Amino acid sequence: MRKLIGLFAVILLFSIPALAQKKGHPEVGGGHLPSHGPAPYHGTPHPATPQRHYDQKPGHPNAPHVEVKHDVWVGHDTGRDDPHYHLDHPWEHGHFTGGFGKRHVWRLAGGGPSRFWFGGFYFHVAPFDVGFCNDWLWDSDQIIIYEDPDHDGWYLAYNVRLGTYVHVEYLGA
């Protein structure tokens, strides 16, 4: 009986850190740096509407986001011809040259959705996406820029703290 109680105590001792570790890693955001941007979308486009919901799981934001497990870009499925992201003159202010992906984490230095900046680079959020960045901290959040493979002239700004992203247009340096 003592051996059984001792074995139970050892199992309990090792399971507590595992449970705490699971609780400490959110499924979205929490400092996660996606290893890659989204792949080009080849399926049937899902229309981007104001009524669309992105929070299919409890604890996920109702905004386009990246799931930590497998770096799934939820919401990047509207297809190349989405009119919300059409630009008459893609890259009219040039191409962003500051670097893409998780090796280039930037700290927002000010502004808001209509014009924000970091590292001497200026951007604005796509009008359709403005509602998805209401909780961004425009003077301190860390973001990563990824190329958008489907929408010419747009980049994706991923918020490291929240795990959400929005389409942004480069305005120049």
C-alpha positions in Angstrom: 0.0 0.0 0.0 2.9 2.4 0.8 4.4 1.7 -2.7 1.0 2.5 -4.3 0.7 5.8 -2.4 4.3 6.6 -3.2 3.8 5.9 -6.9 0.6 8.1 -6.9 2.6 10.9 -5.3 5.3 10.7 -7.9 2.8 10.7 -10.7 1.0 13.7 -9.2 4.3 15.5 -8.7 5.2 15.2 -12.4 1.7 16.0 -13.7 1.4 19.4 -12.0 4.1 21.1 -14.2 2.6 19.5 -17.3 -0.9 20.9 -16.4 0.6 24.4 -15.6 2.5 24.3 -18.9 -0.6 23.6 -20.9 -2.5 26.4 -19.2 0.4 28.9 -19.9 0.4 28.5 -23.7 -2.6 30.1 -25.4 -3.9 28.8 -28.8 -3.7 32.4 -30.2 -1.3 35.2 -29.5 0.7 35.3 -26.3 4.0 36.1 -27.9 3.8 33.5 -30.6 5.8 34.3 -33.8 4.4 32.5 -36.8 7.2 30.8 -38.8 5.6 31.8 -42.1 2.9 33.8 -43.7 -0.2 32.4 -45.3 0.0 30.3 -48.4 -1.9 31.5 -51.5 -5.5 30.5 -51.2 -6.7 28.1 -53.9 -10.1 27.0 -52.5 -13.6 28.5 -53.0 -13.4 32.0 -51.6 -15.2 32.8 -48.3 -16.8 36.2 -48.6 -15.5 38.8 -46.2 -18.6 40.3 -44.6 -19.2 42.4 -41.5 -21.2 39.4 -40.1 -18.5 36.8 -40.5 -17.2 35.2 -37.3 -13.6 34.1 -36.8 -14.0 32.8 -33.2 -14.8 29.2 -34.0 -13.2 28.0 -30.8 -13.6 29.3 -27.2 -10.9 31.8 -26.4 -10.2 32.7 -30.0 -10.7 36.3 -31.1 -13.5 37.3 -33.5 -10.9 38.7 -35.9 -8.5 37.2 -38.4 -5.8 35.4 -36.4 -3.1 32.8 -36.4 -3.5 29.6 -34.4 -0.3 28.8 -32.6 -0.4 25.1 -33.4 0.7 24.7 -37.1 0.6 28.5 -37.8 -2.9 28.4 -39.3 -4.0 31.8 -40.7 -7.7 31.9 -39.9 -9.6 34.2 -42.1 -7.1 34.5 -45.0 -9.5 32.7 -47.4 -11.3 35.4 -49.4 -9.4 34.7 -52.6 -7.5 37.0 -55.0 -10.6 38.8 -56.2 -11.9 40.1 -52.9 -13.1 43.7 -53.7 -12.2 44.8 -50.1 -8.5 44.5 -50.9 -8.5 45.8 -54.5 -6.0 48.6 -55.2 -6.1 50.6 -58.4 -2.3 51.2 -58.0 -0.7 48.4 -56.0 2.6 49.4 -54.3 2.2 53.0 -55.5 4.4 54.1 -52.6 7.0 51.4 -53.3 7.7 48.0 -51.7 8.4 47.6 -48.0 12.1 46.6 -47.6 12.4 46.3 -43.8 12.2 42.5 -43.7 9.5 39.9 -43.4 8.7 37.2 -41.0 9.6 36.3 -37.4 13.2 37.5 -37.6 11.9 41.0 -38.0 9.8 42.0 -35.0 8.9 45.7 -34.9 7.5 47.9 -32.1 4.8 50.3 -33.1 5.9 53.8 -32.4 2.6 55.8 -32.8 -0.4 56.7 -34.9 -3.5 54.6 -35.4 -5.2 52.6 -38.2 -5.2 55.5 -40.7 -1.4 56.0 -40.3 1.1 54.2 -38.1 4.8 53.8 -38.1 7.8 51.9 -36.8 11.5 52.0 -37.7 10.9 55.0 -40.1 8.3 53.0 -42.1 4.7 54.2 -42.5 1.6 52.1 -43.1 -2.2 52.3 -42.9 -4.8 49.5 -42.2 -7.2 48.5 -45.0 -10.5 50.2 -44.4 -12.3 46.9 -44.2 -9.9 45.6 -41.4 -10.0 48.7 -39.1 -12.5 47.0 -36.8 -10.1 44.1 -36.3 -7.4 46.3 -34.6 -9.4 48.2 -32.0 -7.4 46.7 -29.2 -4.0 47.2 -30.7 -1.6 49.4 -28.7 -0.4 51.8 -31.3 2.6 53.1 -29.3 4.0 49.8 -28.0 2.6 46.5 -29.5 5.1 44.4 -31.4 4.1 43.4 -35.0 5.6 41.3 -37.8 5.0 42.1 -41.4 4.3 39.2 -43.8 3.8 39.4 -47.6 0.2 38.8 -48.7 0.3 36.2 -51.5 -3.3 36.9 -52.6 -3.8 40.7 -52.5 -1.4 42.8 -54.6 -0.2 45.9 -52.8 -1.1 44.7 -49.3 0.9 43.2 -46.5 -0.2 41.5 -43.4 0.6 43.1 -40.0 0.5 40.4 -37.3 0.2 41.6 -33.7 2.4 39.4 -31.5 0.5 40.1 -28.3 -2.9 39.4 -29.6 -2.3 36.9 -32.4 -4.5 38.9 -34.8 -3.6 40.4 -38.1 -4.8 43.0 -40.5 -4.1 44.0 -44.1 -1.8 47.0 -44.4 -0.6 49.2 -47.2 2.9 50.6 -47.2 3.0 54.4 -47.4 6.8 54.8 -47.6 9.7 55.6 -45.4 
